[in-house]
């Protein structure tokens, strides 16, 4: 109420809004989401695009790992003998394993390099989703501010020659004849205006900084506004701070703007943030997170990014100073979102994506571990490689759990999509490698059988020749 008394009939219509500057990855996410029209589907498509980029490296890595595992399986008896032989000499055992790898044309680097590339892509994805979530939260707030301003400006006097008047300090724009033009505004008079016509001045003040006021007398002549004011004033008489008519008129128009914000949220913002049960995919799928951020959360996210102002990047902390806008202050934010109190308290989600993120990485790691069972068994002389793999599985699962709580639901969608893609590709690649190995083994067996058959035929031929030769020799001896 103190703010209202200070403002009296001055109406808060806010300055220009600015968007967060995006890099090419952020723009790709934006294009996919806007192109599909469903935010969650757009995120899934982006996740698949990233997986397809690294797919050749991923396939190469998994094929190499599967082949190494199969080779270990083929050399099982030899490896078990080596483990027994060098049970007390790990260094020699490792040397023998590396020799075996070298003999069969395998290299540990063949699986490490693709893994590093995948890790780099993963880090890029984290940064991209983190930046885009901040971009989206700012853009959604901008949408609501613009809806608020547009609603109040519909009651503003229009800038034209007839509505202009000025003195040496102020230019006033007031429409006495407009039936629904209850708001007028003032802007600073410049010396340059002295030689201009009214039309030229009108053109120049379009983008000038303005202070807006309600024409209280004209407003009270409107039946709808008068009814609102009388009810508001009467209702406030029993409170500690009774309301005067000026304040009630002020509240009428502010509420009009806030109603426009609610409408914009329901019709525009929700379409850009909702997916399945999640109210805002740019926040965590958790009950302690909310679809509409508090100002402290909004500001903490926004200040990490830079805003694009006239082609240049401006830090959030300096945006008001450099642009003169009052859009991103706490007072403005709370005023604009005042009627979204329910959305500021509502649960954003129910941990479903968090659980799915953890479950899919656990399953993917389990399948990957099973596909390297023999390789891990003989990776160390004491056979503890499998145990180390289990520890790594637990660590990876824990990391993904932390990421799920740290970052947005959008990132959880990315992780689930990526994990399922990796799971399916691992199963398919393992199947293909195993089938190829079996075909190669079958061909080798067939070739061996063919060689034996040829040997038998040749032996039979030779035996026949020898028999014939012996018969002929006998006949020759009889003749003699």
C-alpha positions as CSV (number, residue, x, y, z in Angstrom):
1,X,0.0,0.0,0.0
2,X,2.9,2.3,0.7
3,X,4.0,2.0,-3.0
4,X,0.5,2.8,-4.2
5,X,0.4,6.0,-2.0
6,X,3.7,7.1,-3.4
7,X,2.6,6.4,-7.0
8,X,-0.9,7.8,-6.5
9,X,-2.4,7.7,-10.0
10,X,0.9,7.0,-11.7
11,X,0.6,3.7,-13.6
12,X,3.5,1.2,-14.0
13,X,3.9,0.5,-17.7
14,X,7.3,-1.0,-18.1
15,X,10.2,-0.5,-20.5
16,X,11.6,-2.7,-23.2
17,X,12.2,-6.4,-22.7
18,X,15.4,-8.2,-23.8
19,X,16.2,-11.8,-24.6
20,X,19.2,-13.9,-23.5
21,X,21.8,-14.3,-26.3
22,X,21.9,-17.9,-27.6
23,X,24.8,-19.8,-29.2
24,X,24.3,-22.0,-32.2
25,X,23.4,-25.0,-30.0
26,X,20.8,-23.0,-28.2
27,X,19.4,-21.8,-31.5
28,X,19.2,-25.4,-32.7
29,X,17.2,-26.4,-29.6
30,X,14.9,-23.3,-30.2
31,X,14.3,-24.2,-33.8
32,X,13.5,-27.8,-33.0
33,X,11.1,-26.9,-30.2
34,X,9.4,-24.2,-32.2
35,X,9.3,-26.4,-35.3
36,X,7.7,-29.3,-33.6
37,X,5.4,-27.2,-31.4
38,X,5.6,-29.6,-28.4
39,X,8.5,-28.7,-26.1
40,X,9.2,-32.3,-24.8
41,X,9.2,-33.7,-28.4
42,X,11.6,-31.0,-29.5
43,X,14.0,-31.9,-26.6
44,X,13.8,-35.6,-27.6
45,X,14.6,-34.7,-31.2
46,X,17.6,-32.6,-30.1
47,X,18.8,-35.5,-27.9
48,X,18.5,-37.8,-30.9
49,X,20.4,-35.4,-33.1
50,X,23.3,-35.3,-30.6
51,X,23.3,-39.1,-30.3
52,X,23.4,-39.4,-34.1
53,X,26.4,-37.1,-34.3
54,X,28.4,-39.3,-32.0
55,X,26.8,-42.6,-33.3
56,X,29.8,-43.5,-35.5
57,X,32.2,-43.1,-32.6
58,X,29.8,-44.9,-30.3
59,X,29.4,-47.8,-32.7
60,X,33.2,-48.1,-33.1
61,X,33.7,-48.1,-29.4
62,X,31.1,-50.7,-28.7
63,X,32.2,-53.0,-31.5
64,X,35.8,-52.8,-30.3
65,X,34.7,-53.5,-26.7
66,X,32.5,-56.5,-27.8
67,X,35.3,-57.9,-30.0
68,X,37.8,-57.6,-27.1
69,X,35.3,-59.4,-24.9
70,X,34.7,-62.2,-27.4
71,X,38.5,-62.6,-27.9
72,X,38.9,-62.9,-24.1
73,X,36.1,-65.5,-24.2
74,X,37.9,-67.4,-26.9
75,X,41.2,-67.2,-24.9
76,X,39.5,-68.2,-21.6
77,X,41.6,-71.2,-20.8
78,X,44.8,-69.4,-21.7
79,X,43.8,-66.4,-19.6
80,X,42.9,-68.5,-16.6
81,X,46.3,-70.2,-16.9
82,X,48.0,-66.8,-17.1
83,X,46.1,-65.6,-14.0
84,X,47.3,-68.7,-12.1
85,X,50.9,-68.4,-13.5
86,X,51.2,-64.7,-12.7
87,X,49.0,-64.5,-9.6
88,X,51.8,-62.7,-7.7
89,X,53.1,-60.6,-10.6
90,X,50.4,-58.2,-11.7
91,X,52.9,-56.3,-13.9
92,X,53.8,-59.3,-15.9
93,X,50.2,-60.4,-16.2
94,X,49.2,-57.0,-17.6
95,X,52.1,-57.2,-20.1
96,X,50.9,-60.6,-21.3
97,X,47.3,-59.2,-21.7
98,X,48.6,-56.3,-23.7
99,X,50.6,-58.7,-25.9
100,X,47.4,-60.7,-26.5
101,X,45.6,-57.5,-27.5
102,X,48.5,-56.6,-29.8
103,X,48.5,-60.0,-31.4
104,X,44.8,-59.7,-32.2
105,X,44.9,-56.1,-33.4
106,X,43.1,-54.5,-30.4
107,X,44.0,-51.3,-28.7
108,X,42.7,-49.8,-25.4
109,X,42.7,-46.4,-27.1
110,X,40.2,-47.6,-29.6
111,X,37.5,-47.6,-26.9
112,X,38.9,-44.6,-24.9
113,X,38.8,-42.0,-27.7
114,X,35.1,-42.5,-28.6
115,X,34.3,-42.4,-24.8
116,X,36.1,-39.0,-24.5
117,X,34.2,-37.6,-27.5
118,X,30.9,-38.8,-25.9
119,X,31.9,-37.2,-22.6
120,X,32.6,-33.9,-24.4
121,X,29.2,-34.0,-26.1
122,X,27.6,-34.8,-22.7
123,X,29.2,-31.7,-21.2
124,X,28.1,-29.6,-24.2
125,X,24.6,-30.9,-23.7
126,X,24.6,-29.9,-20.0
127,X,25.7,-26.4,-20.8
128,X,23.3,-26.1,-23.7
129,X,20.2,-27.1,-21.6
130,X,21.3,-25.0,-18.7
131,X,21.7,-21.9,-20.9
132,X,18.4,-22.6,-22.8
133,X,16.4,-23.1,-19.6
134,X,17.6,-19.6,-18.4
135,X,16.7,-18.3,-21.9
136,X,13.3,-19.8,-21.8
137,X,12.5,-18.5,-18.3
138,X,13.5,-15.0,-19.3
139,X,11.5,-15.3,-22.6
140,X,8.4,-16.5,-20.8
141,X,8.6,-13.6,-18.3
142,X,9.1,-11.2,-21.2
143,X,5.9,-12.6,-22.8
144,X,4.0,-11.8,-19.6
145,X,5.5,-8.3,-19.3
146,X,4.6,-7.6,-22.9
147,X,1.0,-8.8,-22.3
148,X,0.8,-6.6,-19.3
149,X,2.1,-3.5,-21.2
150,X,-0.1,-4.2,-24.2
151,X,-3.2,-4.4,-22.1
152,X,-2.6,-1.1,-20.3
153,X,-1.4,0.6,-23.5
154,X,-4.7,-0.1,-25.1
155,X,-6.1,2.5,-22.6
156,X,-3.4,5.0,-23.4
157,X,-3.7,8.2,-25.4
158,X,-2.5,7.8,-29.0
159,X,0.5,9.8,-30.1
160,X,-0.7,12.2,-32.8
161,X,-0.7,16.0,-33.4
162,X,-4.1,16.6,-31.7
163,X,-3.1,14.9,-28.4
164,X,0.2,16.8,-28.0
165,X,0.9,19.7,-25.8
166,X,4.1,20.9,-24.1
167,X,6.0,23.5,-22.2
168,X,9.7,24.0,-21.7
169,X,10.0,20.9,-19.5
170,X,7.4,18.4,-20.4
171,X,5.6,17.0,-23.5
172,X,2.1,15.8,-22.5
173,X,0.1,13.3,-24.6
174,X,-3.6,13.2,-23.5
175,X,-6.7,12.1,-25.4
176,X,-9.7,13.9,-24.0
177,X,-12.0,12.7,-26.8
178,X,-11.1,9.0,-26.8
179,X,-13.8,7.1,-25.1
180,X,-11.5,4.3,-23.6
181,X,-8.3,6.4,-23.4
182,X,-8.0,6.8,-19.6
183,X,-4.2,6.8,-19.4
184,X,-2.0,9.8,-20.5
185,X,1.7,10.1,-20.3
186,X,4.5,12.7,-20.1
187,X,8.0,12.7,-21.5
188,X,10.9,15.1,-21.1
189,X,11.0,18.1,-23.4
190,X,14.1,18.4,-25.5
191,X,15.6,21.6,-26.9
192,X,15.6,19.9,-30.3
193,X,11.8,20.0,-30.3
194,X,11.9,23.9,-30.5
195,X,12.3,23.9,-34.3
196,X,10.0,20.9,-35.0
197,X,6.4,20.6,-36.1
198,X,3.9,18.7,-34.0
199,X,4.1,15.8,-36.4
200,X,7.9,15.7,-36.1
201,X,7.7,15.8,-32.3
202,X,5.1,13.1,-32.2
203,X,7.4,10.9,-34.3
204,X,10.4,11.6,-32.0
205,X,8.6,10.7,-28.7
206,X,7.5,7.3,-29.8
207,X,10.6,5.6,-28.3
208,X,11.1,8.2,-25.6
209,X,11.0,7.2,-21.9
210,X,7.5,8.1,-20.6
211,X,5.8,8.4,-17.3
212,X,2.1,7.1,-17.4
213,X,-0.8,8.5,-15.3
214,X,-4.5,7.7,-15.0
215,X,-7.0,10.4,-15.7
216,X,-9.0,9.7,-12.6
217,X,-11.9,12.1,-13.4
218,X,-12.4,10.5,-16.8
219,X,-12.1,7.0,-15.4
220,X,-14.7,7.6,-12.7
221,X,-17.1,8.7,-15.5
222,X,-17.0,5.1,-16.8
223,X,-19.7,2.9,-15.1
224,X,-17.6,-0.2,-14.9
225,X,-14.6,1.5,-13.4
226,X,-16.8,3.5,-11.0
227,X,-18.5,0.3,-9.7
228,X,-15.1,-1.3,-9.1
229,X,-13.8,1.8,-7.3
230,X,-16.8,2.1,-5.0
231,X,-16.7,-1.6,-4.1
232,X,-12.9,-1.5,-3.5
233,X,-13.2,1.7,-1.3
234,X,-16.1,0.3,0.7
235,X,-14.3,-3.0,1.3
236,X,-11.2,-1.3,2.5
237,X,-12.9,0.8,5.2
238,X,-12.8,-2.0,7.7
239,X,-9.0,-2.5,7.2
240,X,-6.1,-0.8,8.8
241,X,-5.4,1.2,5.6
242,X,-8.6,2.5,4.0
243,X,-8.3,3.1,0.3
244,X,-9.0,6.3,-1.5
245,X,-10.5,6.6,-5.0
246,X,-7.1,7.4,-6.7
247,X,-5.6,4.2,-5.3
248,X,-8.7,2.2,-6.3
249,X,-8.5,3.5,-9.9
250,X,-4.8,2.6,-9.9
251,X,-5.6,-0.9,-8.8
252,X,-8.3,-1.3,-11.4
253,X,-5.8,-0.7,-14.3
254,X,-3.0,-2.7,-12.7
255,X,-5.4,-5.7,-12.3
256,X,-6.3,-5.3,-15.9
257,X,-2.7,-5.8,-16.8
258,X,-2.3,-8.7,-14.4
259,X,-5.3,-10.4,-15.8
260,X,-3.7,-10.1,-19.2
261,X,-0.6,-11.7,-17.7
262,X,-2.6,-14.7,-16.4
263,X,-4.2,-15.0,-19.9
264,X,-0.8,-14.9,-21.6
265,X,0.5,-17.6,-19.2
266,X,-2.5,-19.8,-19.8
267,X,-2.6,-19.5,-23.5
268,X,1.1,-19.0,-24.5
269,X,3.6,-19.7,-21.8
270,X,2.1,-23.0,-20.7
271,X,2.4,-24.3,-24.3
272,X,6.1,-23.5,-24.2
273,X,6.7,-25.1,-20.8
274,X,4.3,-28.0,-20.1
275,X,5.0,-31.6,-21.1
276,X,3.0,-34.5,-19.8
277,X,2.7,-34.0,-16.0
278,X,5.5,-31.4,-15.8
279,X,4.3,-27.8,-15.5
280,X,7.7,-26.3,-16.5
281,X,10.3,-28.4,-18.2
282,X,12.9,-25.7,-17.6
283,X,12.7,-26.5,-13.9
284,X,13.4,-29.8,-12.0
285,X,10.7,-32.5,-12.0
286,X,10.2,-32.1,-8.2
287,X,7.6,-31.0,-5.8
288,X,9.8,-28.3,-4.2
289,X,10.2,-26.6,-7.6
290,X,7.4,-24.5,-9.1
291,X,6.2,-23.6,-12.6
292,X,6.7,-19.9,-12.0
293,X,9.9,-19.0,-10.4
294,X,10.3,-16.7,-7.4
295,X,12.2,-13.5,-8.2
296,X,15.4,-14.6,-6.3
297,X,15.5,-17.8,-8.4
298,X,14.7,-16.0,-11.7
299,X,17.4,-13.4,-11.0
300,X,20.0,-16.0,-10.0
301,X,19.5,-17.8,-13.3
302,X,19.3,-14.7,-15.4
303,X,22.5,-13.2,-14.0
304,X,24.5,-16.1,-15.3
305,X,23.6,-15.2,-18.9
306,X,24.1,-12.1,-21.1
307,X,21.2,-10.3,-22.8
308,X,21.3,-9.2,-26.4
309,X,20.8,-5.4,-26.6
310,X,21.1,-3.7,-30.0
311,X,23.3,-6.5,-31.2
312,X,25.6,-6.4,-28.2
313,X,25.7,-8.6,-25.1
314,X,24.9,-7.0,-21.8
315,X,25.2,-8.6,-18.4
316,X,22.0,-8.9,-16.3
317,X,23.5,-6.8,-13.5
318,X,24.1,-3.9,-15.9
319,X,21.0,-4.2,-18.1
320,X,18.9,-1.6,-16.2
321,X,21.8,0.8,-16.2
322,X,22.7,0.4,-19.8
323,X,19.2,0.3,-21.3
324,X,17.1,2.3,-18.8
325,X,14.5,-0.5,-18.6
326,X,12.8,-1.3,-15.3
327,X,11.5,-4.7,-16.4
328,X,13.9,-6.9,-14.4
329,X,13.6,-5.3,-11.0
330,X,12.1,-7.3,-8.1
331,X,9.2,-4.8,-7.8
332,X,8.3,-5.2,-11.4
333,X,8.6,-8.9,-11.4
334,X,6.4,-9.3,-8.3
335,X,3.8,-6.8,-9.7
336,X,3.6,-8.6,-13.1
337,X,3.3,-12.1,-11.6
338,X,1.1,-11.1,-8.6
339,X,-1.9,-13.2,-9.9
340,X,0.3,-16.3,-10.5
341,X,0.6,-17.0,-6.8
342,X,-0.7,-20.5,-7.2
343,X,1.8,-21.3,-9.9
344,X,4.6,-20.0,-7.6
345,X,3.6,-22.7,-5.0
346,X,2.3,-25.5,-7.2
347,X,4.5,-28.7,-7.5
348,X,6.3,-28.7,-10.8
349,X,6.6,-32.5,-10.9
350,X,6.7,-35.7,-8.9
351,X,10.3,-37.0,-9.4
352,X,9.2,-39.3,-12.2
353,X,11.8,-38.1,-14.7
354,X,14.4,-38.2,-11.9
355,X,13.6,-41.9,-11.2
356,X,13.6,-42.7,-15.0
357,X,16.9,-41.0,-15.5
358,X,18.5,-43.1,-12.7
359,X,16.7,-46.3,-13.8
360,X,17.7,-46.0,-17.5
361,X,21.4,-45.2,-16.7
362,X,21.5,-48.1,-14.3
363,X,20.0,-50.5,-16.9
364,X,22.3,-49.2,-19.6
365,X,25.3,-49.6,-17.4
366,X,24.2,-53.1,-16.4
367,X,23.8,-54.2,-20.1
368,X,27.1,-52.6,-21.0
369,X,28.8,-54.4,-18.0
370,X,27.3,-57.8,-19.0
371,X,28.5,-57.3,-22.6
372,X,32.1,-57.0,-21.2
373,X,31.9,-59.7,-18.6
374,X,34.9,-61.8,-19.8
375,X,36.9,-58.7,-20.6
376,X,36.5,-57.4,-17.1
377,X,37.1,-60.8,-15.6
378,X,40.6,-61.0,-17.1
379,X,41.3,-57.3,-17.0
380,X,43.3,-57.9,-13.7
381,X,45.2,-60.9,-12.4
382,X,43.0,-61.2,-9.4
383,X,39.8,-61.0,-11.4
384,X,38.6,-57.9,-9.6
385,X,37.9,-56.0,-12.8
386,X,34.2,-57.0,-12.7
387,X,34.0,-55.6,-9.1
388,X,35.5,-52.3,-10.2
389,X,33.0,-52.1,-13.1
390,X,30.2,-52.5,-10.5
391,X,31.7,-49.6,-8.5
392,X,31.8,-47.5,-11.6
393,X,28.2,-48.4,-12.3
394,X,27.2,-47.1,-8.9
395,X,29.3,-43.9,-9.3
396,X,27.7,-43.2,-12.7
397,X,24.2,-43.8,-11.4
398,X,24.9,-41.5,-8.5
399,X,26.3,-38.8,-10.8
400,X,23.1,-39.0,-13.0
401,X,21.0,-38.8,-9.9
402,X,22.8,-35.5,-8.8
403,X,22.4,-34.1,-12.4
404,X,18.7,-34.9,-12.3
405,X,18.2,-32.8,-9.2
406,X,20.6,-30.1,-10.2
407,X,19.3,-29.4,-13.7
408,X,15.9,-29.0,-15.4
409,X,13.4,-31.6,-16.4
410,X,14.4,-30.9,-20.0
411,X,17.9,-32.2,-19.2
412,X,16.3,-35.3,-17.6
413,X,14.4,-35.9,-20.8
414,X,17.7,-35.6,-22.7
415,X,19.4,-38.1,-20.3
416,X,16.5,-40.6,-20.6
417,X,16.5,-40.4,-24.4
418,X,20.2,-40.7,-24.5
419,X,20.3,-43.7,-22.1
420,X,17.6,-45.6,-24.0
421,X,19.3,-44.9,-27.3
422,X,22.6,-46.2,-25.9
423,X,20.9,-49.2,-24.4
424,X,19.3,-50.2,-27.7
425,X,22.4,-49.5,-29.7
426,X,24.5,-51.6,-27.3
427,X,22.0,-54.6,-27.6
428,X,21.9,-54.3,-31.4
429,X,25.7,-53.8,-31.8
430,X,26.4,-56.7,-29.5
431,X,24.0,-58.9,-31.4
432,X,25.5,-58.0,-34.7
433,X,29.1,-58.5,-33.5
434,X,28.2,-61.9,-32.0
435,X,26.4,-63.0,-35.2
436,X,29.4,-61.9,-37.3
437,X,31.7,-63.8,-35.0
438,X,29.5,-66.9,-35.2
439,X,29.4,-66.6,-39.0
440,X,33.2,-66.3,-39.1
441,X,33.5,-69.3,-36.8
442,X,31.1,-71.3,-39.0
443,X,33.0,-70.4,-42.1
444,X,36.3,-71.4,-40.4
445,X,34.7,-74.7,-39.3
446,X,33.3,-75.3,-42.8
447,X,36.6,-74.6,-44.4
448,X,38.3,-77.0,-42.0
449,X,35.7,-79.7,-42.8
450,X,36.2,-79.0,-46.5
451,X,39.9,-79.3,-46.2
452,X,39.5,-82.6,-44.4
453,X,37.1,-83.8,-47.1
454,X,39.6,-82.8,-49.8
455,X,42.4,-84.5,-47.9
456,X,40.3,-87.7,-47.7
457,X,39.5,-87.5,-51.4
458,X,43.1,-87.0,-52.3
459,X,44.1,-89.8,-50.0
460,X,41.5,-92.1,-51.6
461,X,42.8,-91.0,-55.1
462,X,46.4,-91.7,-54.0
463,X,45.4,-95.0,-52.5
464,X,43.7,-95.9,-55.8
465,X,46.7,-94.9,-57.8
466,X,48.9,-96.9,-55.5
467,X,46.7,-99.9,-55.8
468,X,46.6,-99.7,-59.6
469,X,50.3,-99.3,-59.7
470,X,50.8,-102.4,-57.5
471,X,48.4,-104.4,-59.8
472,X,50.3,-103.3,-62.8
473,X,53.6,-104.2,-61.2
474,X,52.3,-107.6,-60.4
475,X,51.2,-108.2,-64.0
476,X,54.6,-107.1,-65.2
477,X,56.4,-109.5,-62.9
478,X,54.2,-112.4,-64.0
479,X,55.0,-111.8,-67.7
480,X,58.6,-111.8,-66.9
